[in-house]
């Protein structure tokens, strides 16, 4: 993909677009995006299942390559393949599977989130966790898609949270 935004010489694309180009919006968006990582109470596997499913849907190159690290731990290398196969993989417990399902349905069929889904979701996630996961998925969907659409994902390395 081609970069769709002109980046002045001596500027890195992500800091420029997210920090300087729209100063009233970009830094606030970046702060929200980082808050998802800095303040999450979700388990690493469920967090990464939802995040990677959105990355797969968005096609964001650096989101696909990124692995969240917590306390020196990351998900295993085969995790992304398991996310692709979230319906049938034996690598996921029910909370992790639900996180991937919720991310996919949130992005592709939010009107189809029916009572049967919510019954399963509320049986395994607290209301606080559902809101947190919803905000995280919204962040990844919006900002990963923004980066991909503008071509930023092809020219940048995502900074570590």
N, C-alpha and C positions, 0 to 999 in steps of 0.2 A: 504494500500500500504506500501511497505517496503522502508525504507530509503536506497537509492542507493549510498550514499557518506559516507565514514568513517569520523566521526567527532571526533577530539581528545577530551579526557576528559577535563572537565572544559571549554568547548566551547559551545556556543549556535549555533544551525545549521544555521539559517539565517545569523547572523553576520559573521560567519566563512566562509560560502560559498560565500556570496555576498561581503564580505569585505577583507578576507585574502587569500582564496584559489587561486584566480586568480587576483592578485592585479592590474594588468594593465587593466582589463576589469570589474571586479565585482563592484568596487566603482563607475565607470562611469555609469554602467547599473543601479545601485541603485539610483544614482543622477537623471538620466533620469526618472526612475520610480516615484520617489518622486516629480519631477517637474510637472508631469501630475496632481498631487493633489494640489501642492502649487501654480501653476500659471494658473489653468483653469479659463476661463471666461464663461464656459457653465453653464447653470442652473443645480441645484442639481438633479432634476428629470431626465433630459435627460442624464446627466453624469452617474448617477447610473443605468439608463436603459441600456445603452451601456456596462457599466462595469459588471453589473450582467449577462447580456446575454453572454458575453465572459466567465465569471466565470462558467456559466451553461454548455457552450460548452466545456471548458477545464476540468471541473470536479475538479477544484482546491478547496480543502476543506476550507481553511481559506479565500479564495476569496469569496466563497459562504456565509460564515458567516459574513464577513466584511460589514460594512455600513459606507460610507463616511459621515463625520460630517462637517458641515459648520456653523459657528456662532451658535453653540449649536443645530443645526437642523439636523435631519436625515429623510430619507423617512420612511413612515409607515411600520409596520410589514408585511402587506399583499402585499407590493410592489414586492417582489421576485416572488410571484405567478402571479402577473400581468405581469411581464417581461416574464414569461413562456408563457403566453397567449397574447403576445403583439399584435397579429393580431386582436383579438376580444375584448380585455378588454375595459371597459368604464372608467377605472381609468386614462387613458393617453390622453393628448392632442396630436395634430399631430406631434409636434416636438419631444416629448418623444417617441411616436410610431416609428417615423423615426429613432431615435437614436438606438432603439432596433433592428429595421430591418437592419440598416446599419451595426451594430456590427455582426449580424448573417450572413449577406451576405458577409461581409469582411472576416470573418473567414471560411465560408463554400463554398462560390460561388463567389469569387471576380471577376471572368471572366464574371459572369452573371449580373454585375451592368450595366444595359442598360440605354438608353437615357430616358426612361419613369421614371426610378428611379431617375436619375440625375435631371430631370425636377422638380420632387416633392421635392427633396433635396434642390436644389438651390432656390426654391420658399420660403423656410422656414429657411434656414441657409445661412449666409454670407460665402464668400470664406475663410475668416480667421477661422470661426467656423468649416467649413468642414475640413480644414487642422488640426486644433487643435483636433477635434474629431478623425480624421484618425490617428494622432500620438498617442493619448490616447489608442485607440483600438489596435493599433500595440503593444504598451507597454504591455497592459493587456494580449493580445494573447501570446506574446513571453514569458513574465516573469511568468505569471500564469501557462502556459504550462510547462516551465522549472521547476518551483517549484513542480508541480504535477508529472512530469516524474521522477524527482530525489527523490520523496517521501518527500520533505521538507514540503509540505502542511499538512502532517499527524502528524508531530512532532513539529511544530512551531506555535507560535502565532504571527500574523502580527503586527508589531509596528504601533502605531497611527501616521498618517502623521502630 
